[in-house]
Amino acid sequence: MAKELILGIDLGSSSVRGALFDGRGRILKRTFVKEERRLSATRDGGAELDANTALRQVIGVIDGVLERAPAGEITHIAACTFWHSLMGVDANGKPTTPVLGWADNRSRDSVAKLRRSLDEAAVQQRTGAHFHSSFWPAKLLWLRKNEPDIWERTARWVSFGDYVALKLFGQIMTSVSIASGTGVFNIRRCVWDTELLEYLKLDPRQLPEIAPTDDFETTLVEKWRKRWPRLASANWVLPIADGVANSVGSGCIDETRAALMIGTSGAMRVICKGDPPRKIPSGLWCYRVDRERVIIGGAISDGGGLYDWLKRNLRIDAPDAAVGREISKRGPDAHGLTFMPFLAGERSTGYDEFRTGEIHLG
């Protein structure tokens, strides 16, 4: 009997990574492929990726993994992607915008409008999300006001993972996990939030279709089956959020353990089985793992991305390992200079769009 394998792909904001795994979840290290990238910053606070360039990176990583793949049947393809991304596509599925990342805060002025018009506390209890530039409501308001031509040309508003699904499988369908991080999704009813859709003047058909079940699977369209014969019969599980994958992969699958993650950004998360809490804590967010579990936590925008920013701007050419060893020798604030970074504003727990940080010399 042929060995059964799983292709795993991480569609991250700072890299695309892929590898094969065996039936027990063990990585076949020789198959690991990584392609780095960076959200492009704009002077007005943008943080974006070119959608088609980002898609080509995904295709390139899959090519690379398959070139290194040993004998065996690849039965499933599982993926995760970064939460909160937003982009538009026209009626033909072509991008009308770049991929706007969670750190894109050009829509920060729209947050005040949302707070004047709607009850933020009530919306948070339905969607699990505050009004903030990292979520879709503010971004959509900003796009409608500042990019009217793009708004008119856009047929669907999707995440980057949804766009990959459209190109590979020919349909725009999203998982509950990804939808719950948009800020437009009612996490209690598992549908797009009616009040927000009405306020944003959106038809539900302008958003991705929600997968009917958590175990929904699909297959590649003919173009990609020809390119990747070994994936022709593989079942693709719709992408889930990277934060969910991080927590589950860390073994933090119930309320007894919290997962602390420092990636491009940073977050602490707890998974709970059942419905969302009757009252979600005001400083935290609550999204969904699937229809049976929720994930609660807080996030900061400056994690590993801050390290990268400091290396570039301070022109540090030393290898990461050498920098790490030097830092570990010093205690916190040992040099007397404290930098509190909020380079992309603050997310949890204050959600202050205009906070920029502090430099303090003690």
Secondary structure as UniProt FT lines:
FT   STRAND          4..11
FT   STRAND          15..21
FT   TURN            23..24
FT   STRAND          27..36
FT   STRAND          40..41
FT   TURN            43..44
FT   STRAND          47..49
FT   HELIX           51..67
FT   STRAND          73..81
FT   TURN            83..84
FT   STRAND          86..89
FT   TURN            91..92
FT   STRAND          99..100
FT   TURN            102..103
FT   TURN            106..107
FT   HELIX           108..117
FT   HELIX           120..127
FT   TURN            133..134
FT   HELIX           136..146
FT   HELIX           148..153
FT   STRAND          156..158
FT   HELIX           160..169
FT   STRAND          173..174
FT   HELIX           176..179
FT   TURN            180..181
FT   STRAND          185..186
FT   TURN            187..190
FT   STRAND          191..192
FT   HELIX           194..200
FT   HELIX           204..206
FT   STRAND          209..210
FT   TURN            214..215
FT   STRAND          217..218
FT   HELIX           222..227
FT   HELIX           229..231
FT   TURN            232..233
FT   STRAND          235..241
FT   HELIX           242..249
FT   TURN            250..251
FT   TURN            255..256
FT   STRAND          258..262
FT   STRAND          266..273
FT   TURN            282..283
FT   STRAND          285..288
FT   STRAND          293..300
FT   HELIX           304..313
FT   TURN            314..315
FT   HELIX           320..328
FT   TURN            332..335
FT   STRAND          337..341
FT   TURN            343..344
FT   TURN            348..350
FT   TURN            353..354
FT   STRAND          357..361
//
